[in-house]
């Protein structure tokens, strides 16, 4: 599948569980294709269980545009698994939960955690990744690890496969294509990045004839296939996103942006060290901003539940004071926003 050799390809047959992590973004689809080619070649495709750690309302939702429906991120993650011969019951969606009414469990959003914690994630402290993604998937492995370790009489060997690429930033460029991330008496977890050296252009070229769709947010309008939307597909409003991506996301999800601004105002921390989301919202409303192409209403019961969760968290003292994380967040966007 890949036009270049892997920097390191582990022995897939040596693992008890092969666990690709599917984000629903453009890179995880390519990763799944490359990885499943390797799994089939090794004769171990029956050991594959794919996982998607859902961000709930913070993910890009499904939209209807000009009579067509475009799937949301969680649905895309499942679609990235099925075409590569992973049965539907071996694709697992997981999410952080909290106690709900009558003893039920309900989703607990990352934005709720940010509100409770008191600080937005930062490059030096990207706690969002462990809270909303890595930790949730690791917990989902526990029942399988418990059973297998008892049967095998040794630690369970797990290969976590991810679609991270060097082109995405300096931190990912430094990340090795293969490493051991956890080793204890119950499990040994290795991490493999099979498309680490793929360029962004190569990923886009692969999607030109891909067996799976890519997220609508990458385009100027859903279905345009022009790659003129957001450059990445993670949280709709990611603390690590570029300013152009954030401005476009604010236009597409204005109600969600205002909820982020509410957290920012109460806690005193800024979305990014150099930018306040309140200023980005003002810039998008008063000055030059990219046309959103489509605007999400965010008027369903899930969004209402998110608002209630976040405001409940804001009613308590934060677990951390924001002083160490706070940047001035006051870098001007344009002459009109000084």
C-alpha positions in Angstrom: 0.0 0.0 0.0 2.7 2.5 1.0 5.0 3.9 -1.7 7.9 3.9 0.8 9.4 1.3 3.1 8.4 1.4 6.8 11.1 2.8 9.1 10.2 -0.1 11.4 7.7 -2.9 11.0 7.1 -4.9 14.1 6.5 -8.7 14.0 2.7 -8.5 14.1 2.4 -12.3 14.8 4.1 -11.7 18.2 1.1 -9.7 19.5 -2.0 -11.0 21.2 -4.1 -7.9 20.3 -3.6 -5.6 17.4 -5.4 -2.3 18.2 -5.5 0.4 15.5 -6.8 3.7 16.9 -9.2 5.4 14.4 -9.9 9.1 14.8 -12.2 9.5 11.8 -9.6 11.8 10.3 -7.9 11.6 6.9 -4.7 10.0 8.3 -6.3 7.2 10.2 -8.0 5.9 7.1 -4.6 5.6 5.3 -3.1 4.1 8.4 -5.8 1.4 8.5 -5.2 0.5 4.9 -1.5 0.2 5.3 -1.8 -1.7 8.6 -4.4 -4.2 7.4 -2.2 -5.0 4.4 0.5 -5.9 6.9 -1.9 -7.8 9.2 -3.2 -9.9 6.3 0.4 -10.6 5.1 1.2 -11.9 8.6 -2.0 -13.9 8.8 -3.1 -12.2 12.0 -6.1 -10.1 10.8 -8.2 -12.1 13.3 -6.3 -10.4 16.2 -7.4 -6.9 15.1 -9.9 -4.9 17.1 -10.2 -1.2 16.1 -11.0 1.5 18.6 -12.4 5.0 18.4 -12.3 7.2 21.4 -15.4 9.5 20.9 -15.2 13.1 21.9 -19.0 13.3 21.7 -20.4 16.8 20.9 -16.9 18.2 20.5 -16.4 16.1 17.4 -17.4 17.2 14.0 -21.1 16.1 13.6 -22.9 14.7 10.6 -24.4 17.4 8.4 -27.0 17.6 5.7 -26.0 19.8 2.8 -27.8 20.4 -0.5 -29.8 17.2 -0.2 -26.9 15.0 0.8 -25.8 13.6 4.2 -22.2 13.8 5.3 -21.2 11.5 8.2 -19.8 12.7 11.5 -16.4 11.7 12.9 -17.6 8.7 15.0 -19.4 7.3 12.0 -16.4 7.8 9.8 -14.2 5.9 12.3 -16.5 2.9 11.9 -16.4 3.3 8.1 -12.6 3.3 8.2 -12.7 -0.1 9.8 -15.3 -2.1 7.8 -13.9 -1.7 4.3 -10.6 -3.3 5.4 -12.3 -6.5 6.5 -12.7 -5.8 10.2 -16.1 -7.2 11.3 -18.5 -4.6 12.8 -18.4 -6.3 16.2 -14.6 -5.8 16.3 -14.8 -2.1 16.0 -15.3 -0.5 19.4 -16.3 3.1 20.2 -15.4 4.2 23.7 -16.0 7.4 25.6 -15.4 9.0 29.1 -18.5 8.7 31.2 -19.9 10.1 34.4 -22.8 9.1 36.7 -26.2 10.2 35.3 -29.8 10.0 36.6 -31.1 6.8 38.1 -27.7 5.2 38.2 -27.1 5.5 34.4 -23.8 6.5 32.8 -23.7 9.5 30.5 -20.8 11.0 28.4 -18.4 13.3 30.2 -17.0 15.8 27.8 -13.4 17.0 27.5 -14.7 20.6 27.8 -16.3 19.7 31.1 -12.9 18.4 32.3 -11.2 21.6 31.1 -13.8 23.6 33.0 -13.3 21.6 36.1 -9.5 21.5 35.8 -9.2 25.3 35.3 -6.7 25.2 32.5 -6.7 24.6 28.8 -4.3 21.9 27.5 -0.9 23.2 26.4 1.9 21.7 24.4 3.9 21.0 27.5 0.8 19.6 29.2 -1.5 18.0 26.6 -3.6 16.2 29.2 -6.6 16.1 26.8 -4.9 13.3 24.9 -4.7 11.0 27.9 -8.1 12.1 29.4 -10.2 11.8 26.3 -8.3 9.3 24.1 -5.4 7.2 25.4 -6.7 6.6 28.9 -10.2 5.6 27.7 -8.9 3.1 25.1 -6.5 1.6 27.7 -9.3 1.1 30.1 -11.3 -0.6 27.4 -8.5 -3.2 27.0 -8.7 -4.2 30.7 -11.3 -7.0 30.5 -9.5 -8.6 27.6 -6.2 -8.3 29.3 -7.5 -9.8 32.5 -8.9 -12.8 30.6 -5.9 -13.3 28.3 -3.2 -12.9 31.0 -4.9 -15.6 33.1 -5.1 -18.0 30.1 -1.6 -17.2 28.8 0.2 -17.0 32.1 2.2 -14.0 31.0 1.7 -10.3 30.2 -0.6 -9.6 27.2 1.2 -8.1 24.2 -0.7 -5.3 22.6 0.3 -3.3 19.5 -1.3 0.2 19.4 -1.3 1.4 15.9 -1.8 5.1 15.1 -1.9 7.4 12.1 0.4 10.1 13.4 2.6 11.8 10.8 5.8 13.9 10.9 4.1 16.6 8.7 1.7 17.4 11.5 4.2 19.2 13.8 7.5 19.1 15.5 6.3 17.0 18.4 5.1 14.3 16.1 8.3 14.6 13.9 10.3 13.7 17.0 8.1 10.7 17.9 9.8 7.4 16.9 7.9 5.1 14.5 8.0 2.3 17.0 8.4 2.3 20.8 7.3 0.6 24.0 4.9 2.8 25.9 3.9 0.5 28.8 5.3 -2.6 30.4 4.0 -4.2 33.6 3.0 -7.6 34.9 -0.4 -7.5 33.1 0.4 -5.9 29.7 3.1 -4.8 27.4 2.0 -2.1 25.0 4.0 -1.1 21.9 3.1 1.8 19.6 3.6 1.7 15.8 3.2 4.6 13.4 3.1 3.0 10.0 2.5 6.2 8.0 4.8 8.5 10.0 6.7 9.5 6.9 3.8 10.0 4.6 3.4 13.6 3.3 0.2 15.4 3.5 0.0 15.5 -0.3 0.5 11.7 -0.4 -2.4 11.3 2.0 -4.7 13.5 -0.1 -3.7 11.6 -3.2 -4.6 8.3 -1.6 -8.1 9.7 -0.8 -8.7 10.5 -4.4 -9.6 6.8 -5.0 -10.1 5.7 -1.4 -12.8 3.1 -0.4 -13.9 5.3 2.4 -15.0 9.0 2.5 -13.1 11.7 4.4 -14.6 14.2 6.8 -16.6 17.0 5.3 -14.8 19.6 7.4 -11.7 19.3 5.2 -13.5 20.9 2.3 -14.7 24.5 1.8 -18.3 23.1 1.7 -19.3 19.5 2.2 -18.7 17.4 -0.9 -16.5 20.0 -2.7 -13.4 17.7 -2.5 -11.1 20.8 -2.6 -9.3 20.4 0.7 -10.0 24.1 1.5 -11.6 23.6 4.9 -9.9 22.8 8.2 -6.5 21.2 7.8 -7.1 18.7 10.6 -10.0 16.8 12.0 -9.8 16.5 15.8 -11.8 18.5 18.3 -13.9 21.0 16.4 -12.1 23.7 18.5 -8.7 22.3 19.3 -6.3 24.2 21.6 -3.5 23.1 19.2 -5.2 24.2 16.0 -3.9 26.9 13.7 -5.6 30.3 13.7 -7.2 29.8 10.2 -8.6 26.5 11.4 -10.0 28.0 14.5 -11.6 30.9 12.6 -13.3 28.5 10.2 -14.4 26.3 13.1 -15.9 29.2 14.9 -17.9 30.1 11.8 -19.1 26.5 11.5 -19.9 25.9 15.2 -20.6 29.4 16.7 -22.6 28.1 19.6 -19.9 25.7 20.7 -17.3 28.5 20.3 -19.4 30.7 22.7 -19.4 27.9 25.3 -15.6 27.7 25.1 -15.5 31.5 25.6 -17.6 31.1 28.7 -15.1 28.6 30.1 -12.3 31.0 29.2 -14.0 34.0 30.8 -14.7 32.2 34.1 -11.4 30.4 34.5 -9.1 33.2 33.2 -7.1 31.0 31.0 -6.9 31.5 27.2 -7.7 28.8 24.6 -4.1 29.2 23.2 -1.2 30.9 25.0 -1.3 33.6 22.3 -5.0 33.7 21.5 -8.3 34.1 23.4 -11.2 32.5 21.7 -13.3 35.5 22.7 -11.0 37.6 20.4 -11.1 35.0 17.7 -14.9 35.1 17.8 -14.9 38.9 17.6 -12.5 38.8 14.7 -14.7 36.3 12.9 -17.8 38.5 13.4 -16.3 41.9 12.7 -13.3 41.4 10.4 -12.1 39.1 7.7 -12.9 35.5 8.3 -13.2 32.5 6.0 -16.8 31.6 4.8 -17.9 28.7 6.9 -19.7 26.9 4.0 -22.0 25.3 6.5 -23.2 26.2 10.0 -24.0 23.5 12.6 -27.1 24.4 14.6 -25.9 22.5 17.8 -29.4 22.7 19.1 -30.0 19.1 20.1 -30.3 17.5 23.6 -26.7 16.4 23.5 -25.5 20.0 23.3 -27.9 21.1 26.0 -26.5 18.4 28.2 -22.9 19.6 27.4 -23.9 23.1 28.4 -25.3 21.9 31.7 -22.2 19.8 32.5 -19.8 22.6 31.7 -21.7 25.2 33.7 -22.0 22.9 36.7 -18.2 22.4 36.6 -17.7 26.1 36.4 -19.7 26.6 39.6 -16.9 25.0 41.6 -13.4 26.1 42.3 -10.9 24.8 39.7 -8.6 22.0 40.6 -5.7 24.1 39.3 -5.1 27.8 39.2 -4.5 29.0 35.7 -1.5 31.2 36.5 1.2 28.8 35.2 -0.8 28.0 32.1 -2.0 31.5 31.3 -0.6 33.3 28.3 -1.6 36.9 27.8 -3.7 35.6 24.9 -3.6 39.1 23.5 -1.6 38.8 20.3 -3.5 41.0 17.7 -5.2 39.3 14.8 -5.4 42.3 12.5 -5.4 46.1 12.7 -9.1 46.1 13.5 -8.6 43.7 16.4 -5.8 45.4 18.3 
